[in-house]
Amino acid sequence: MMKTLLITFMLLPLFLSAQKEIEISEDYTTVMIFPSEIEEPILGNQQEYFIKESPNRSQIGKRTIRLGYIKVDKVEKNTNLTVFTKDGNSYEYLLKYKKTPEQLTHYIKSDESQMNLLEISDQVQATKTPEIVKAPGSHYSEDVETINSPSTKAVKEETVGDSLYITNKTAYINEKCAAVNDGPRRILRTFDASSNVKLTLKQVSYAKDEIYFHLLLENKGGQAYDVDFINSKLARGYRGSGTDQSIPLTPLLVYNNPERVMGNTGHDFIMVFKKFSINDKKELQIDLAEKNGERNLLLRINNKLINNPVKI
């Protein structure tokens, strides 16, 4: 018992040091610059705190998170931020609201990392409990624990997928996207069109902890369509409401990102997000703008489609 308490008190300062406080304000942008490219940021409270999409996809831009705050009510809430970087490190922070933050730019050091997930992935695989498969026609006593499992082939494929997901989530997501990118359209009446240009939602899918939005950008006009930007956000209130508010929602990855769609052609692409759900008073909006043109599109996706994806 004394040994356990001693270890706990030794680890307590390390835990507290990992929970560094970051001050966020609705009037300022707080910037965090990490030593490695960001794999995935996770916000605890996505109603008031949000991550602003960076227009800069340079090496510095890929290592940068820009944080903002929207005050929903009079109560100022705190939340947590977890960040995974491509070198395997994970970082934990406590986000606190402050009207005027004392520090707006935070240069994160590698020694602030809580742990490296790539270094422990081999240990996790090595210590997995072996599955017990009951042979057809055999019998076990009540004292023997048995675990039903799918076919050997299915177990093997799932194990390989789990391993890739742990060691390289981006590669796992890319594999899933490649398998379904050119699939058939399964959702009707969810599209937006402007002057012979049309953005259509083909399917909403999920795998692991990510949700995939399969999209088709069609150009039935003569001129090429050059994409200026694609923004995504969660819209509040009802359509057309004067009090409508929205919160930016940054995708983890855009597969086969559209840049130019020639006349009389189409372009399939997939936007991948950390899985989420919404109520019937909200919707996901995907805003696509044309560079040097006015054929802009706004695709609205309701909660029924988001909350009922198909597995891939």
C-alpha positions as a Markdown table, in Angstrom:
| # | Residue | x | y | z |
|---|---|---|---|---|
| 1 | Met | 0.0 | 0.0 | 0.0 |
| 2 | Met | 2.8 | 2.4 | 1.0 |
| 3 | Lys | 4.6 | 1.6 | -2.3 |
| 4 | Thr | 1.5 | 2.4 | -4.3 |
| 5 | Leu | 1.0 | 5.7 | -2.6 |
| 6 | Leu | 4.7 | 6.6 | -3.2 |
| 7 | Ile | 4.4 | 5.9 | -6.9 |
| 8 | Thr | 1.1 | 7.9 | -7.1 |
| 9 | Phe | 2.8 | 11.0 | -5.5 |
| 10 | Met | 5.8 | 10.6 | -7.8 |
| 11 | Leu | 3.6 | 10.6 | -10.9 |
| 12 | Leu | 1.2 | 13.4 | -9.7 |
| 13 | Pro | 3.6 | 16.3 | -10.7 |
| 14 | Leu | 4.0 | 14.8 | -14.2 |
| 15 | Phe | 0.2 | 14.6 | -14.7 |
| 16 | Leu | -0.3 | 18.1 | -13.5 |
| 17 | Ser | 2.5 | 19.4 | -15.7 |
| 18 | Ala | 0.9 | 17.8 | -18.7 |
| 19 | Gln | -2.4 | 19.7 | -18.1 |
| 20 | Lys | -1.0 | 23.1 | -19.2 |
| 21 | Glu | -3.6 | 25.8 | -19.3 |
| 22 | Ile | -4.2 | 27.7 | -22.5 |
| 23 | Glu | -6.3 | 30.9 | -22.4 |
| 24 | Ile | -8.9 | 31.4 | -25.2 |
| 25 | Ser | -11.0 | 34.5 | -26.0 |
| 26 | Glu | -13.8 | 35.4 | -28.3 |
| 27 | Asp | -12.0 | 38.6 | -29.4 |
| 28 | Tyr | -8.5 | 37.1 | -30.1 |
| 29 | Thr | -7.1 | 34.1 | -31.9 |
| 30 | Thr | -4.8 | 31.8 | -29.8 |
| 31 | Val | -2.2 | 30.0 | -31.8 |
| 32 | Met | -0.4 | 26.8 | -30.9 |
| 33 | Ile | 2.6 | 25.7 | -33.0 |
| 34 | Phe | 3.8 | 22.1 | -32.5 |
| 35 | Pro | 7.2 | 20.6 | -33.2 |
| 36 | Ser | 5.7 | 18.0 | -35.6 |
| 37 | Glu | 2.8 | 17.9 | -38.2 |
| 38 | Ile | -0.6 | 17.6 | -36.6 |
| 39 | Glu | -2.4 | 14.3 | -37.1 |
| 40 | Glu | -5.6 | 15.0 | -35.2 |
| 41 | Pro | -6.8 | 17.6 | -32.6 |
| 42 | Ile | -9.8 | 16.7 | -30.3 |
| 43 | Leu | -11.8 | 19.3 | -28.5 |
| 44 | Gly | -13.9 | 18.4 | -25.5 |
| 45 | Asn | -16.4 | 21.3 | -25.9 |
| 46 | Gln | -17.2 | 21.9 | -29.6 |
| 47 | Gln | -20.2 | 24.2 | -28.9 |
| 48 | Glu | -18.1 | 27.1 | -27.6 |
| 49 | Tyr | -14.5 | 26.3 | -28.5 |
| 50 | Phe | -13.6 | 25.7 | -32.1 |
| 51 | Ile | -10.5 | 25.3 | -34.3 |
| 52 | Lys | -10.2 | 27.7 | -37.1 |
| 53 | Glu | -9.3 | 26.2 | -40.5 |
| 54 | Ser | -5.9 | 27.4 | -41.5 |
| 55 | Pro | -5.6 | 28.8 | -45.1 |
| 56 | Asn | -1.9 | 28.0 | -45.0 |
| 57 | Arg | -1.1 | 24.4 | -45.8 |
| 58 | Ser | 2.7 | 24.9 | -45.7 |
| 59 | Gln | 4.9 | 22.9 | -43.3 |
| 60 | Ile | 4.4 | 25.5 | -40.7 |
| 61 | Gly | 0.6 | 25.6 | -41.3 |
| 62 | Lys | 0.4 | 21.8 | -40.9 |
| 63 | Arg | 2.0 | 22.2 | -37.4 |
| 64 | Thr | -0.3 | 25.0 | -36.3 |
| 65 | Ile | -3.7 | 25.1 | -34.5 |
| 66 | Arg | -5.7 | 28.3 | -34.3 |
| 67 | Leu | -8.3 | 28.4 | -31.5 |
| 68 | Gly | -11.4 | 30.6 | -31.0 |
| 69 | Tyr | -14.3 | 30.9 | -28.7 |
| 70 | Ile | -18.0 | 31.6 | -29.1 |
| 71 | Lys | -19.9 | 32.5 | -25.9 |
| 72 | Val | -23.2 | 30.6 | -25.9 |
| 73 | Asp | -24.6 | 31.8 | -22.6 |
| 74 | Lys | -23.4 | 33.8 | -19.5 |
| 75 | Val | -21.6 | 30.8 | -18.1 |
| 76 | Glu | -17.9 | 30.7 | -19.2 |
| 77 | Lys | -17.0 | 27.0 | -19.5 |
| 78 | Asn | -13.6 | 25.4 | -19.6 |
| 79 | Thr | -12.7 | 22.3 | -21.7 |
| 80 | Asn | -9.8 | 20.1 | -22.7 |
| 81 | Leu | -7.8 | 19.8 | -25.9 |
| 82 | Thr | -6.0 | 16.6 | -27.0 |
| 83 | Val | -3.6 | 16.8 | -29.9 |
| 84 | Phe | -1.9 | 13.9 | -31.7 |
| 85 | Thr | 1.1 | 14.6 | -34.0 |
| 86 | Lys | 2.5 | 12.5 | -36.8 |
| 87 | Asp | 5.6 | 11.6 | -34.8 |
| 88 | Gly | 3.3 | 9.7 | -32.4 |
| 89 | Asn | 3.3 | 12.2 | -29.6 |
| 90 | Ser | 0.1 | 13.1 | -27.7 |
| 91 | Tyr | -0.5 | 16.4 | -25.9 |
| 92 | Glu | -3.1 | 17.3 | -23.2 |
| 93 | Tyr | -4.2 | 20.9 | -22.4 |
| 94 | Leu | -6.8 | 22.6 | -20.4 |
| 95 | Leu | -8.6 | 25.4 | -22.3 |
| 96 | Lys | -9.9 | 28.3 | -20.2 |
| 97 | Tyr | -11.8 | 31.4 | -21.2 |
| 98 | Lys | -10.3 | 34.7 | -20.5 |
| 99 | Lys | -11.4 | 38.1 | -21.9 |
| 100 | Thr | -7.8 | 39.2 | -22.7 |
| 101 | Pro | -5.3 | 36.2 | -22.8 |
| 102 | Glu | -1.9 | 36.9 | -21.4 |
| 103 | Gln | -0.3 | 34.9 | -24.1 |
| 104 | Leu | -1.6 | 34.5 | -27.7 |
| 105 | Thr | 1.1 | 32.3 | -29.3 |
| 106 | His | 2.3 | 29.0 | -27.7 |
| 107 | Tyr | 5.4 | 27.3 | -29.0 |
| 108 | Ile | 4.9 | 23.6 | -28.0 |
| 109 | Lys | 8.0 | 21.5 | -27.1 |
| 110 | Ser | 8.3 | 17.8 | -27.6 |
| 111 | Asp | 8.9 | 17.3 | -23.8 |
| 112 | Glu | 5.4 | 18.5 | -23.2 |
| 113 | Ser | 4.1 | 15.3 | -24.7 |
| 114 | Gln | 2.3 | 13.0 | -22.4 |
| 115 | Met | 3.4 | 9.8 | -24.3 |
| 116 | Asn | 4.4 | 8.5 | -27.7 |
| 117 | Leu | 1.7 | 6.2 | -29.1 |
| 118 | Leu | 4.0 | 4.7 | -31.8 |
| 119 | Glu | 6.5 | 3.5 | -29.2 |
| 120 | Ile | 3.8 | 1.6 | -27.2 |
| 121 | Ser | 1.9 | 0.2 | -30.2 |
| 122 | Asp | 4.1 | -2.9 | -30.4 |
| 123 | Gln | 3.7 | -3.5 | -26.7 |
| 124 | Val | -0.1 | -3.3 | -27.1 |
| 125 | Gln | -0.1 | -5.9 | -29.9 |
| 126 | Ala | 2.2 | -8.2 | -27.9 |
| 127 | Thr | 0.0 | -8.1 | -24.8 |
| 128 | Lys | -3.4 | -8.7 | -26.5 |
| 129 | Thr | -5.4 | -11.5 | -24.9 |
| 130 | Pro | -5.6 | -14.4 | -27.4 |
| 131 | Glu | -9.1 | -15.2 | -28.6 |
| 132 | Ile | -10.6 | -18.6 | -27.8 |
| 133 | Val | -12.6 | -20.0 | -30.7 |
| 134 | Lys | -15.0 | -22.8 | -29.9 |
| 135 | Ala | -14.7 | -25.7 | -32.4 |
| 136 | Pro | -18.0 | -27.0 | -33.9 |
| 137 | Gly | -19.5 | -29.9 | -32.0 |
| 138 | Ser | -17.2 | -29.6 | -29.0 |
| 139 | His | -18.3 | -28.9 | -25.4 |
| 140 | Tyr | -16.7 | -26.9 | -22.6 |
| 141 | Ser | -17.5 | -27.1 | -18.9 |
| 142 | Glu | -19.1 | -24.1 | -17.2 |
| 143 | Asp | -15.8 | -23.2 | -15.6 |
| 144 | Val | -14.1 | -22.5 | -19.0 |
| 145 | Glu | -14.5 | -19.1 | -20.5 |
| 146 | Thr | -15.4 | -19.1 | -24.3 |
| 147 | Ile | -15.4 | -16.2 | -26.7 |
| 148 | Asn | -17.3 | -16.4 | -29.9 |
| 149 | Ser | -15.5 | -15.0 | -32.9 |
| 150 | Pro | -16.1 | -14.5 | -36.6 |
| 151 | Ser | -14.3 | -16.5 | -39.3 |
| 152 | Thr | -10.5 | -16.7 | -39.2 |
| 153 | Lys | -10.3 | -14.5 | -42.4 |
| 154 | Ala | -12.4 | -11.8 | -40.9 |
| 155 | Val | -10.4 | -11.8 | -37.7 |
| 156 | Lys | -7.2 | -11.5 | -39.6 |
| 157 | Glu | -8.4 | -8.6 | -41.8 |
| 158 | Glu | -9.7 | -6.7 | -38.7 |
| 159 | Thr | -6.5 | -7.2 | -36.8 |
| 160 | Val | -4.5 | -5.8 | -39.8 |
| 161 | Gly | -6.9 | -2.8 | -39.9 |
| 162 | Asp | -6.5 | -2.2 | -36.2 |
| 163 | Ser | -2.8 | -2.3 | -36.4 |
| 164 | Leu | -2.7 | 0.2 | -39.3 |
| 165 | Tyr | -5.2 | 2.5 | -37.5 |
| 166 | Ile | -3.0 | 2.6 | -34.4 |
| 167 | Thr | 0.3 | 3.1 | -36.2 |
| 168 | Asn | -0.8 | 5.3 | -39.1 |
| 169 | Lys | -4.3 | 6.6 | -39.0 |
| 170 | Thr | -3.9 | 8.7 | -42.1 |
| 171 | Ala | -2.9 | 5.7 | -44.2 |
| 172 | Tyr | -5.9 | 3.8 | -42.8 |
| 173 | Ile | -8.3 | 6.6 | -43.7 |
| 174 | Asn | -6.8 | 6.9 | -47.2 |
| 175 | Glu | -7.3 | 3.1 | -47.7 |
| 176 | Lys | -11.0 | 3.4 | -46.8 |
| 177 | Cys | -11.5 | 6.4 | -49.0 |
| 178 | Ala | -9.8 | 4.8 | -52.0 |
| 179 | Ala | -12.1 | 1.8 | -51.7 |
| 180 | Val | -15.4 | 3.8 | -51.8 |
| 181 | Asn | -14.5 | 7.0 | -53.6 |
| 182 | Asp | -16.0 | 6.0 | -57.0 |
| 183 | Gly | -19.0 | 4.1 | -55.5 |
| 184 | Pro | -22.6 | 4.7 | -56.6 |
| 185 | Arg | -24.8 | 7.4 | -55.3 |
| 186 | Arg | -27.1 | 6.2 | -52.5 |
| 187 | Ile | -28.6 | 9.4 | -51.1 |
| 188 | Leu | -31.2 | 11.4 | -53.1 |
| 189 | Arg | -32.3 | 15.0 | -52.9 |
| 190 | Thr | -29.3 | 16.3 | -51.1 |
| 191 | Phe | -27.5 | 18.7 | -53.4 |
| 192 | Asp | -27.0 | 22.3 | -54.4 |
| 193 | Ala | -26.6 | 23.7 | -57.9 |
| 194 | Ser | -25.6 | 27.0 | -59.5 |
| 195 | Ser | -25.2 | 27.7 | -63.3 |
| 196 | Asn | -24.6 | 24.1 | -64.4 |
| 197 | Val | -22.4 | 23.3 | -61.5 |
| 198 | Lys | -23.7 | 20.9 | -58.9 |
| 199 | Leu | -22.5 | 19.5 | -55.5 |
| 200 | Thr | -24.1 | 16.3 | -54.5 |
| 201 | Leu | -23.9 | 14.1 | -51.3 |
| 202 | Lys | -23.6 | 10.5 | -52.5 |
| 203 | Gln | -23.2 | 8.7 | -49.1 |
| 204 | Val | -22.4 | 9.1 | -45.4 |
| 205 | Ser | -20.3 | 6.3 | -44.0 |
| 206 | Tyr | -18.2 | 5.6 | -40.9 |
| 207 | Ala | -15.2 | 3.5 | -39.9 |
| 208 | Lys | -13.6 | 3.4 | -36.4 |
| 209 | Asp | -14.0 | 6.9 | -35.0 |
| 210 | Glu | -14.3 | 8.8 | -38.2 |
| 211 | Ile | -17.3 | 9.8 | -40.4 |
| 212 | Tyr | -16.9 | 10.0 | -44.2 |
| 213 | Phe | -18.9 | 12.3 | -46.5 |
| 214 | His | -18.8 | 11.1 | -50.1 |
| 215 | Leu | -19.3 | 14.1 | -52.5 |
| 216 | Leu | -19.5 | 14.6 | -56.2 |
| 217 | Leu | -18.8 | 18.0 | -57.8 |
| 218 | Glu | -20.2 | 18.1 | -61.4 |
| 219 | Asn | -19.5 | 20.8 | -64.0 |
| 220 | Lys | -22.0 | 20.6 | -66.9 |
| 221 | Gly | -21.0 | 23.9 | -68.3 |
| 222 | Gly | -18.4 | 24.9 | -70.9 |
| 223 | Gln | -15.9 | 26.7 | -68.6 |
| 224 | Ala | -13.6 | 24.9 | -66.2 |
| 225 | Tyr | -14.6 | 25.3 | -62.5 |
| 226 | Asp | -11.7 | 26.3 | -60.3 |
| 227 | Val | -12.2 | 25.7 | -56.6 |
| 228 | Asp | -11.2 | 28.6 | -54.4 |
| 229 | Phe | -12.0 | 27.1 | -51.0 |
| 230 | Ile | -14.2 | 24.5 | -49.2 |
| 231 | Asn | -15.5 | 25.4 | -45.8 |
| 232 | Ser | -17.5 | 23.2 | -43.4 |
| 233 | Lys | -19.5 | 24.3 | -40.4 |
| 234 | Leu | -22.3 | 23.2 | -38.0 |
| 235 | Ala | -25.2 | 25.7 | -38.5 |
| 236 | Arg | -27.4 | 26.6 | -35.6 |
| 237 | Gly | -31.1 | 27.6 | -35.6 |
| 238 | Tyr | -33.5 | 27.1 | -38.5 |
| 239 | Arg | -32.8 | 27.8 | -42.1 |
| 240 | Gly | -33.4 | 31.5 | -42.8 |
| 241 | Ser | -33.4 | 32.5 | -39.2 |
| 242 | Gly | -32.0 | 35.9 | -38.4 |
| 243 | Thr | -30.3 | 34.6 | -35.2 |
| 244 | Asp | -28.6 | 31.7 | -37.0 |
| 245 | Gln | -25.1 | 31.0 | -35.7 |
| 246 | Ser | -22.5 | 28.5 | -36.9 |
| 247 | Ile | -19.3 | 26.8 | -35.7 |
| 248 | Pro | -16.5 | 25.9 | -38.1 |
| 249 | Leu | -15.9 | 22.2 | -38.3 |
| 250 | Thr | -12.5 | 21.3 | -39.7 |
| 251 | Pro | -12.1 | 17.9 | -41.5 |
| 252 | Leu | -9.3 | 15.6 | -40.6 |
| 253 | Leu | -8.6 | 14.9 | -44.3 |
| 254 | Val | -10.0 | 15.7 | -47.7 |
| 255 | Tyr | -9.4 | 12.7 | -50.0 |
| 256 | Asn | -9.0 | 13.5 | -53.8 |
| 257 | Asn | -9.4 | 17.2 | -53.0 |
| 258 | Pro | -11.0 | 19.0 | -56.0 |
| 259 | Glu | -9.0 | 21.9 | -57.5 |
| 260 | Arg | -10.2 | 22.1 | -61.1 |
| 261 | Val | -13.2 | 20.4 | -62.7 |
| 262 | Met | -13.2 | 20.7 | -66.5 |
| 263 | Gly | -16.4 | 21.3 | -68.4 |
| 264 | Asn | -18.8 | 18.3 | -68.8 |
| 265 | Thr | -17.0 | 16.3 | -66.2 |
| 266 | Gly | -17.4 | 15.3 | -62.5 |
| 267 | His | -15.0 | 14.9 | -59.6 |
| 268 | Asp | -15.6 | 12.6 | -56.6 |
| 269 | Phe | -14.0 | 13.4 | -53.3 |
| 270 | Ile | -14.5 | 12.6 | -49.6 |
| 271 | Met | -14.4 | 14.8 | -46.5 |
| 272 | Val | -13.5 | 12.9 | -43.4 |
| 273 | Phe | -14.3 | 14.2 | -39.9 |
| 274 | Lys | -13.9 | 13.0 | -36.3 |
| 275 | Lys | -17.3 | 11.3 | -35.7 |
| 276 | Phe | -20.0 | 13.5 | -34.4 |
| 277 | Ser | -23.8 | 13.7 | -34.2 |
| 278 | Ile | -26.3 | 16.6 | -34.1 |
| 279 | Asn | -29.9 | 17.2 | -33.1 |
| 280 | Asp | -32.7 | 18.1 | -35.5 |
| 281 | Lys | -32.1 | 21.9 | -35.0 |
| 282 | Lys | -28.7 | 21.8 | -36.6 |
| 283 | Glu | -27.2 | 20.8 | -39.9 |
| 284 | Leu | -23.8 | 20.4 | -41.5 |
| 285 | Gln | -23.1 | 23.0 | -44.2 |
| 286 | Ile | -20.4 | 22.6 | -46.8 |
| 287 | Asp | -19.6 | 25.8 | -48.5 |
| 288 | Leu | -17.7 | 25.6 | -51.8 |
| 289 | Ala | -16.6 | 28.8 | -53.7 |
| 290 | Glu | -15.3 | 29.3 | -57.2 |
| 291 | Lys | -12.1 | 31.1 | -57.8 |
| 292 | Asn | -12.6 | 34.3 | -59.9 |
| 293 | Gly | -16.2 | 33.4 | -60.4 |
| 294 | Glu | -19.7 | 33.4 | -58.7 |
| 295 | Arg | -20.8 | 29.8 | -59.1 |
| 296 | Asn | -20.8 | 29.2 | -55.4 |
| 297 | Leu | -22.5 | 26.3 | -53.7 |
| 298 | Leu | -23.9 | 25.6 | -50.2 |
| 299 | Leu | -24.7 | 22.0 | -49.4 |
| 300 | Arg | -26.9 | 21.4 | -46.3 |
| 301 | Ile | -26.8 | 18.0 | -44.7 |
| 302 | Asn | -29.5 | 17.2 | -42.0 |
| 303 | Asn | -29.1 | 15.3 | -38.8 |
| 304 | Lys | -30.9 | 12.1 | -40.1 |
| 305 | Leu | -28.2 | 11.5 | -42.7 |
| 306 | Ile | -25.3 | 12.3 | -40.2 |
| 307 | Asn | -26.7 | 10.2 | -37.4 |
| 308 | Asn | -27.3 | 7.2 | -39.5 |
| 309 | Pro | -24.2 | 6.5 | -41.6 |
| 310 | Val | -23.4 | 3.1 | -43.2 |
| 311 | Lys | -20.3 | 1.1 | -42.1 |
| 312 | Ile | -17.4 | 0.7 | -44.5 |
